[in-house]
């Protein structure tokens, strides 16, 4: 993805004096991620008044602009509306055929007069077929699959004691969450699987067609990345703070308890609530508090010194269980408390998925709000040396350093060698490690510093807190760092002119530099496929040929062992970026095979060829693209290219080949300008000496840009 238009700008404001216009930021797959008004907000549609309900105005704007996100406007329904003083943010959920799309959301930002400032988010792809019809017995079977997955993940030995909450049908598009190797839109049933104590809580998606789990991840937002337990030396089956399952130790207005952890949490709840109230006008108790029907009303609740089944004591951790906080002994610090309460706030705003980059951002938001609460509270341990250190004063000591994430093996920018790809999913795809990029950004935004070639003036904790709160209201569940790269500056500019914010355009230019310094618009160094867009920002793709490889009668000749993805091993059933299938070289030792275009295509002026591909290639096995302009077959690697073949392969006689592991589907593009006006055929050539290589290709396109 290209750098955001504003990112790093030190000369031009987001809203200048030019006429109102709309610009787009696109992902590397060509999909629109944001539509932003430039020059002035886009005027509300005819018939919509300045005093109309924001939801009405947002719907009217989407009637025009939803198609840019490749979704019909009638598939979007209002989820919630957040008032942000100088306007509103209206959040829309997407449903297809009446079935929700998991993580598919668009957020429409309006000014006070219902004019359009920007639209952000992703709606997901189009399902290739209708949702399958299952009988009740089969639906019940799927819940058993969900429990088994969790039992295996948690090494429980059996599913006894696990409870399942069926969430019904949903469409699952892994690309919305940044899942490596995402394979299109799947029909799934959602389940929440948990233990009685809520120490185990998982979201599980089970494919309605294959009856296998597509996705399973923990919902417990843990501060210290471990779950260990103690409660007065007692193991509790249920940690709910309702006076019966666990006795009250201190309620609002009562004097101190004899238990230190009780008093600390009581005080730290107050500190966090004060920060949210003073910086954002948010009543934290009303927003995320729980009412258990015990006469205490809606309250911020916690159970301290907790021990839970299946874990050792004492619990040296804390987590938000969806309605309240649960603390082990000795982890009741102000930053941990603010961190966990913010997980509750995130759950009630953007509801960021707790895995991969969205999960890392989720953790980063909690670190940001927790640490700002910490060092503005005036506690004795809030020294200059401890500023930006998470967990100081806890039984485990410091666990993260937001000023210098690398001190605790976290990345401080997207291209850091410390980026964790988490191959075993032991940390939900690196949520606690890769939060370092967001943490570094918040440090730079707050205190300022010189980093990675940028000198940034700090905005102070109050402004940073306000901007981060606005960001939480604008993100969608599958947001990644590329989304932050443009949404964080927009969140700053959303506060310009807001009563009490004192945020200026110069402040927002510092935020522009923050996202560039941390390289949020780039892919990480590992765990992400190499990708490339079709055209430059603002240009349109003019396709003259497109092939999605949905069947073998597609105008290409398939040699033996060049197959459709659906013909291969079950693990790779329907592996594709567009539609249901792709072509795959499912090779065996000694194969020298081709996938060849039957009819040539006349190359347009300024032409390009681009395709998506995924590969697992052993050393010296060959995988290369070739073209024929009427004078014989030639290696496409000789053409100017992005992400083309770059490794000599013995099986290709030393010619250039793709190599290694692509980490799922990426994109390769060739510049065909030198072939303009000629009729050209292409072919994909796989020549291997092993049984362990494979190569998928999809969405081949010849086009020009304008």
N, C-alpha and C positions, 0 to 999 in steps of 0.2 A: 504494500500500500504506500502510495506517495505521502510525503510529509504534508500535514494539514496546511491549508493556504495561509492561515494566520501564524502557524507555529514558528516561533523564533523572530517574528516581526518586531522591529523596534521603531517602525516609522508610521505604519498605517493602522488606524483603528478598525474594528470589525464593522462598525456602522459609520460610514463617512458621508459624503455629500452627493455621491452618485445616485442616480435613480434606483428605485427598488429593483432588485434582481435576485434570482435564486441560483445558487451554485451547489454542486454535488461533490461529496467525497465518496469514493468507491473503494471497495475491497479488491484484493488481487484477483478474485474470481469475477470481477466486473459488476458485482451487486452493489447497489446504493446503500450506504450506511448512514448518511446524513444529508438532508437538504437544508441549506442555511441561507437566510435572507442577507443580502449584502446591500449597503447603501442606505437602506431603511427597511423596516418590516414590510412584508407583503400584505397589502390591504385585505381586510376581511371580505369574503364574497358578498355579492349583491344580495340584499334581503336579510343579512345578518347585522344586527345592531351592535353598537359598542357595549350595550347593557345586556345583551343576550347571555344566556348561560354559556360558560366556557365550553361545556360539552357540545352544545349545539354548534358553536363556532368551529371547534376542532373537527367535528364531523364534516362540516362544510368544506374546510380546507382539504381534508383527506379525500373528498369526492374528486378533487382535482389532482392531488399529488400521491395518493396511495399507489397508483400504477407505477410510479418510479421505483417503488420497493417490490414490484412484481407481485402485488397482492390486490385482489378486488376490494374496493372500499366496503362492500357489503359483508365481507368476512371479518371486519374489525368492529369490536364492541367495547364501549367504555368500561374500564376496570376501576379507575379511581381518578380523583382530581386533587392536586396539591396546590394550595395557595402559597405564592412566594412573594407577597407584598407588591412587587412591581409587575405582577402578572400571574399566570397559572401554568401548570404542567398537567396535561390530560393524558392518561395512560390508557392505551387500547390493547386488548388481548385479541389474538387471531383465532378463529375457528374455521375449519374446512369441512363442509357437509355437516355442520352442526357439532363437530368434534374438535375440542381445543388442540392447538399446536403448542407443545411443551416449549416454553421459552420464547414463543413468538409474540413480540410486543413492539409497538411503536409508541413513542412519546412525543406529543405535540406541545411545543412551548409557545404560549401566547403572551402578548403584552397586555396592559390594563384595558386596552380598547378592542381586544380580541383579534388584533392583527397578528400574523404569523411571523415568529422569529426563527424557529427551526423545527425540524422533525428528525428524530434520531431513532435508531433501532433496526431490528431485523425481523422479518415475518416468517422466514423459512421457505423451503421449496414447495413444489407442487407434488402431492402424492401421485404415484404412477397408476394406482388402481384404487377401487373403493375399499372401505374398511370391511374386513371379513366378518361374516355373521357366525357367532359361536353359540352353542347351547349352554345352559346353566352349568352342566356338569363340567364342560371344558373350561368355563370361566373359573370355576372353583379350583380346577387343577392348576391354573396359572398362579393362584395365590400360594399353593404349595411349592411351586417353583421359586417364588419370591422368598419364602421362608428358608428353603434349602440354600439359596445363594448366600443369604445373610449368615446362616449357621456355619457355612464353609469359611466365609470371610473372617468371622469372629472365632473360629476354631472351637465351636461349642460342643461338637460331638453329636448333637441332635437338635431338632427344632422345638423341643419341649420348652415351654415358657415364652416363646415368641408369639406376639400378637400381630395380626394383619388388619390394616384398614384399607379396604378397596377404594380406589379413587376413580375407577371407570376408564373409559376409552380415551385415548389421546394419540395425536400424531407426534412422533419423535424424529427430529432432524438433528443429528449429532453435530452438524456444522454450526448450528446456532450456539453451541457450547464450546466450540473449538476442539471437539473430540478427534484425536488423530485417526485418519483413515475412515472418517464418517462416510456412510454408504447410502445417502439419499434419505427419503422420508419413509419411516416405518410405522405400521399400525401397532400400537402397544396398549397394554393395560397397565395403569399405574397402581403401585401399592406402597403404603408406608408400613414398614416392619419395625417393631420395637419390642423391647423387654418391658416388664412391668415397672422397673425402676427408671426407665427412660435413659439408662446409661448406654443402651444400644438403640439407635434410631437410624433407619436407612430409607432412602428412596430407591425403589426398584422398578424398572420398566421391563415388562415381559412381552416379547413379540407375539402378537395374536396369531400369526401364521406359522412360525417355527416353534412356538411355545418354549423359546429359550430367552434368557435374560439379555437384553440389549445394553442395559446400564444399571449399575448398583453403586451407590455411594453413601457414605455416612452423613447424617444431618446434624450431628453434634458438633457445634462450633467450639473447638477446644482451644483454650488460651495457650496451654503449654504442650500441646501435641501428645498428651498421654492421659489415660483414664485409669486412676488408681484411687482407692476409697478409704474413708474412716468417718464415723459419726459417733462421738463419745465412746469409741471402742465397740460400737454396735453396728452390725450389718442391717441395713434397712432395705426392704423389698421395693418400697415406693418412697421417693424423696420429696413428695408434694408437701408444701408448707401450708397446711390447712388447719392446724391445731389438733387434729386427730391422728393422722398418719405420722405427723411430727409435731411435737409440742411447741407452742410459741415461746420464744426467748425474749423478744423485745418488739413492741409495736409502736406506732407513731405516737410521740409525746411522752413515752415512758422513759424513765431514767436508765442509766447504763446497766448492763448486765455484768455478771462476774466473769463472763467468758469473753476473752479478748477478740476472737474472731467475730462474734456477734456484734460487738461495738464497732469494729472496723467496717464491716459491711454496711451497718446502719449509717455511719458517717460518709462512706464512699458513695452510697446511693444518693445521698444529699448532694455531694460534690458534683457528681455526674449530672444530676437533674438540674442543678444550678447552671452548669455550662450550657446545656441544651436550651434552657429557658432564656438565659441572658444573650446568647449568641444567635439563636434561631427562633425564639418565641415558641418553642415546642414544650408542651406539658408532657414530660416523659411518662409520668404515671398514667395519664389518660391514654397515651399512645400505645404503650406496650404492657401496662399493668394487667394483672390477672385477678378475676373475681371468682373465688372458689365456692361462693355461697355460704361462707362461714361467718357472715356478719361484719367482716372487715372491709368489704367493698373492693373496688379495683385498687390494687396496690402493687408496688415493686416488691417482689418476693424472692427469698433465697433460703436455702437450707445449707447450713455450714457444718463443718466437721463430719462430712458424710462418708460412709462406707457403703459400697454397693456389691451385690453378688457377683461372683466370677472374677473379682479383681482383688489384688493384694491391698492391705492397709498399711499405713494411712494413705489416703488419696491425696497426692501432691499435684492436683490439677483443679480446674474449674471449667464449667461449660454452661451454656444457655440451652435449656431443654425444649424450647418452643413457647414456654409460658413463664418460666422463672429461672433463676440461677441456682446452680448446685456447686458448692465449694468443698474441696477437701481441706485438710488442716494445714495452715501456714501459707496459703496462697491468696489470702484476703488482702491484696494490695489495691491502691486506688487505680493504677493503670489496668490491672487485670479486671477490676470491676467495671470500669468504663468500657474496656474492650468487649466484655461479654454483653453488657447492656446494649452496646451498639450492634451486636449481632441481631438482637431483637429489633432494633430500629431498621436495619437493613432488610430483615424479614418482612417488615411492614411497609417498605418502600419499593426498592428495586427487586428484592428477593433474589439476589444473585445466587446462581447455582454454586454449590460448594465443591467444585472440582475444576481442575485445570486453571486457566488464567482467570476465569470469573471467580473461582474460589480464592485465588491469590489476592484479587482485588477486594473480595469480601473480607479477608483477613487484614488487608492493608487499611481498609476503612475503619475497622475496629481498633487496630493499633493507633491510627491517627487520632481518633476521638478519645481513646483511652489515655494516650500519652499527653495530649494537650490538656485534658482534665487533670492529669497527674502534676505536670510542672506549673500549672496555674493555681494549684490548691494551697500552696504555702506549707506543705508538710515538711518535717525535719529532714527527710531524705531527698528532698527536691533540690539537690545541689547542682552546681554547674557541671560537675563531672557526670552526674546521673541524668542530666537532661537528654532525652531521646532514647534512654535505655529502658527496655520493657522488662518488668519483673523484679526490679531491684527491691530488696526487702522481703521477697518471698522465700519460701523454704528451698527453692531451687536456684535462687539468684537470677542474674540477668540472663535472658534467653534470646533477646534480639537488640540490635542497636540501629535505630532508624537513621541516625546521622551517618553511620558507617556500617551498612549491612554486611559488607565483606568480612567484618571482624567475627561474624558468626556464620560464615560460609553461605551468605545469601547474595544474590546478584544485586547490583545497584544500577544496572542499566540492562536493556534487553540483550545486548551483545556480550554480556559478561560470561566468562567461562564457568562461573558458578551457577548458571541457570540449571535447574534440576528437572530432568525430563521424567523422573520417577517411573522407570520401566515396570516396576512391580505394583504400582498404584498403592504403595504403602502410605502415601500422604495425599491421597485423592488427586494425584497429578501434580503435586508440588505446591499445595496451597500455602503451607507455612514457610516454605523456602522462597518461592518466587514472589511472595508479598514484598520482598526487599525492594523491588523496583518502585512500587507505589510508596513504600515508606521513605525512600530516598527523595521522591518527588515532594512529599508532604514536608519533609525537613527543609528542602530547598525553598519551597513556597513560603514557609513560615519564617525561618531564620536567614535565608539567603546564604550564598557561598559561591565560590568559583568551582565549577565541576564540568569536566568533559568539554572544555573550550568555551563555556558560557559563564558569565558573571551575572548573578541574579541578586536583586535586592529583595530581602525578605519582607513579607507583608504583615508579620506578627500573628500570634495565635488566634485572635478574634476573627480577622478576615479569613484566615486559612480554614477555621472551623466553619464559617458561613459558606464558603465556597464548596467545601467538602459535603456539607449538608445538602446544598443545591444539587451537587453531583449525584448523591444518593437517590434523589427524586427523578433524575433524568436517565439513569441507566436501565437497561433491560436485563433479564435474568442471565442471558448468555454473553454479556459484555466481555470483551477482552481488552488488552492494553491498547490496541489500535483504536478501539472505541474511546478509551480514556484520552487518547492523544488529541482528539478534537472536542470531546465533551467537557473535559476539565477547563479549557479556555472558554468554552461557551458558558459553563457554569459561573465562571468569574464575571463574564459580561452580562449575564442575567441579573447580577447584583448591582450593576452600575445604576445609580439613581434610586436604589432601594433605600427606604427610610432607615437610618441608623447603620447602614453598611459602611459608608465612607469609602467604598471601593471605586477606584478610578480606572480609566483606560490604561494609564501607565502601569497600574497594578497588574492588569490583565496581560500586558505585554511581558511582564515578568513570568506569568504563568505560561505564556507561549514558549518562553525559553526553557522553563522547567520540563515540559514534555519533550522538547528537542534534546535537552541535556541527558535525559534518561532514555532517549531513543525509543519512546513508546510506539512510534509508528513503524518499527522494524520487527521482523520475526526474531525469535530467540535463536541462539547459536546451535541448539540441538533440540530434538523432540518436535521439530516443525518441518514440514515439507518446503522445499524451495518453490516459490511461486512468482508469477509475473502477470501483470494486467494485460489487457488487450491493447488499449490506446492511452494516450496521455490524458490527464484530468481535463474534463470538459469536451473531449472529442467523442464522436459517435462511431460505433462499429458498423461497417457496411459489409455484411457477409456475402460472398459469392459462392461459397460451398460450405456445408456443414454436415458432419457425419457423427451420429451418436452411437453407432455399433449396437443397435438393438436386435439385429438378426443377421444371419449370414447371407441373406439376399439383399445386401445393402450397397451393391456396386463395388465390392472388394472381394478378392480371392483369398480364402483362408487355407493356407497349407495345413497339413496334418499337425496337430498340437497347437495351432492357433485356434482358439476356441472362444465362445462367449463365456463371460464370467459365470453365468448360471450353470454351465456345463462342467465346471471344475469341482474341486472338493467342497463339501458343505460349508466349511469355515469361510469360504469366499463367495458364497451364494449371493448373486445380484450385487456385485461390487462395482460401483459406478459413481460418477459425479453428476451425470445428467441421465435421466430416465432410469431404467432398471438394470441395464447391462453395460458391459464394456467388452472389448476384445482383450484376450490374455494369451500370452505365449507360455503355455503350461508345459514346460520342456522336460525332456529327459536327455541323458548324456549322449552326445553325438548329433543332436538336432542342428540343422542348418535350415531355418524355416523363415517364410515371408508372409506378411499380410500386405497385399498389393492392391492399389487402386486400379480399377479396370479402365477408367476413362480419364484422360487428362483434363485439367482445368486451366482456362486462360487467366494468367496472373494479372491483377489490376495494377495500375500505377501506385507506387507506394505500398505494395502488398506485403502481407505478413501471413505466416502459417503458425497456428498455436494449437496445442493439444494438452490435455491433462494426462498424467501418467504416474503410476506407482510401480516400484520395482524392489525386488530382493535379489541381488546378483552376487554370486561368488566371484572371487578374484579371477581375472582373465576370461570369464564368460562375457560374451558380447551382446549388446543391445543397442542398436543404432537406427536412425532414420536416414533414408536415402531418397534421392529424387532423380527423375529422368526428364530432361528437356528436349529429348529427341536424339541426343548424342551419347546415350548410355547412362548407366546408373552411377551416381556420384554421392559422396557422403554429405548430408545436410550440415554436418558439423563444420564444413568449410564456409558456410554462409554466416554472416553476422547473426549472433543468437544470444539469448538469455536462458540460462539453465539448460543448455544443450550438452551434448556429449563432451567430456573433458578428460577421460582417462584411457590410456592405451590398453587395449585388450588383446591378449595373445591369440584368442580365437578369431579375431578380426584382422589378423596379420599385423598387429600393432596399431591398427586404426583406432580412432577415438570411439569411446563407448560410454553409456551411462554406467554407474558403478555403485556398489554398496547398497545401503538401505535408504529409501526415499522418505521414510516415516509417513507413509500414506500418500494420497494423491497430491501432486504438485503441478506446476505449469511450466511448459517449455515453449519458447517463441523464436521463430526464425524470420529474419528480414529478407523478403523476396524481391526487393527493389531491383536487383540486377537481372531478374527474370521477367520484368514487366512486359506484357504483350505476348509472351511465349506460352505454349500449352504444355503443362507439366503434370507428371504423375508422381505420386509418393508411395513409398512402401516402408514397412517396419520390419527390420531384419534382426532375428535372434539366432545366434550361433554359440552353442555351449558345449562344455566338456563334462559338466556335472549334472546331477539330478536335483540340485538345490537352488536353481535360479528360476525366477518367474518375472513377468513384465505385463502390466495392465495398461492399456491406452484407451482413452475416451475423449469425446467432444472435440474431434479434429475439425478445425475451421480455417478457411482461407478467406481473407478479408482485407479491407483498407480502412483507414481512419479519416474522419473529417470533422 
